[in-house]
């Protein structure tokens, strides 16, 4: 079947000016997010979790410090 797409790939970015080290993202998607030396979250592997888990992590960030985009189209998925 031509024109079919594979599973959605997403890219996450953490705004360190907004991150307050709540760690919900690390709890929800530990293969994607980890704390850096300043105890702020950062993306360690954009493909370390499902797109659904990455979006859930972003949705649960209390300061909306995580932006999720479609890795192919660049479309903003969250916020």
DACORRA-V496124 format. One record per residue. N is the residue number from 0. RES is the residue in one letter. PHI is phi as a letter, one per 30 degrees, with the letter a starting at -180 (NA if undefined). Layout:
# DACORRA-V496124
N:RES:PHI + N:RES:PHI
This chain:
# DACORRA-V496124
0:X:NA + 1:X:d + 2:X:i + 3:X:d + 4:X:c + 5:X:d + 6:X:d + 7:X:d + 8:X:c + 9:X:b + 10:X:b + 11:X:c + 12:X:b + 13:X:c + 14:X:d + 15:X:d + 16:X:d + 17:X:c + 18:X:d + 19:X:c + 20:X:i + 21:X:d + 22:X:i + 23:X:d + 24:X:d + 25:X:d + 26:X:d + 27:X:d + 28:X:b + 29:X:d + 30:X:d + 31:X:c + 32:X:c + 33:X:a + 34:X:d + 35:X:d + 36:X:d + 37:X:c + 38:X:i + 39:X:c + 40:X:d + 41:X:b + 42:X:d + 43:X:c + 44:X:a + 45:X:d + 46:X:c + 47:X:d + 48:X:a + 49:X:d + 50:X:e + 51:X:d + 52:X:d + 53:X:d + 54:X:d + 55:X:d + 56:X:d + 57:X:d + 58:X:d + 59:X:c + 60:X:d + 61:X:d + 62:X:c + 63:X:h + 64:X:d + 65:X:c + 66:X:c + 67:X:c + 68:X:b + 69:X:d + 70:X:d + 71:X:c + 72:X:c + 73:X:i + 74:X:d + 75:X:d + 76:X:c + 77:X:a + 78:X:d
